[in-house]
């Protein structure tokens, strides 16, 4: 239970809590993952815009960092999300 206790007790909107738990569940040992917005939205049954707002909430709260990833040909790839350990 202590795993998400900080998230449960935060004033974040429900959408942000759900997206944070989704990212945490899919992150590697370095706390990084890179699911597409559409994938997150589909799996959580949320709109793409709701997921985007949730990610903005999490960045603003200092719980995650997001970085654009790039393909070898210079095109954009999915975002890289890094969960910030604030134990």
N, C-alpha and C positions, 0 to 999 in steps of 0.2 A: 504493500500500500504506500509506503514512503516514496516509492519510485516517482510518482506524479504528485506528491503532496503539495509542492510549491505551485504547480499548475492548478490543482483543484482549489486552492485557497486564494488564487489570484483574482483580480477584477477583470480579467480578459473575457471577451465575449465567448459564447459557447463555440462559435465557428473556429476561433483561434485555438481553443483547447483541443478540439477534435483534430485539427490539422497538425498541431504540435505532436499529439500522440501518434498520429499517422507517420509523421516524419521520424519520430523517435523509434517507432517499431521497425522502420525500414533502414535505419542508419547503420553504418558499419562501426567498427571499434573506434574509429576516429570521430564518430558523431557526424558523418557526412552521408548524404544520399542525393539523388538527382532525378526524382520522378517528375514527369511533365505535369503541368497544371491540369490538363485534361484528364490525366490518369487519376490524380488526387480527387478531382471533382467527381469522376465516374464512380470510383470506389467508395467515396463518402456520401454519394448521392446529394451533392451540392452543386450549385452553378459554378462556372469558371470564375465569375466575378466575385462570388462569395469566398472562394479559395484565395483569390488575389488579395481581397481585403483582410482575410485572416493572416496571410503571410505578412502584409504590411503591419498588422497589429503585433505580430511576433517580433519583427525586426525592431519596431519602435520600443517594445518592452525589453529589448536586449537579450532575447532568448534564442534567436537564430541570426545567422548572417547568410546573405545570398550573394552569389557571384554568377555572372554570365559565363557559360562555357561556349567554346568555339570549335567548329569542325576544322579539319585540315584545309578545306577549300575556302576558309574564311567565313562561312555561314554560321549563323547562331545555332546552338544546340540547347538542350534543357538547362535550367538553372542548377547550380550546385548549392545545396543547403547544408550549412554547418551548424549543429546545435551547440550553443554556448553553455558550458557546464558552469552553473552558478550555484552549486551545492550549498 
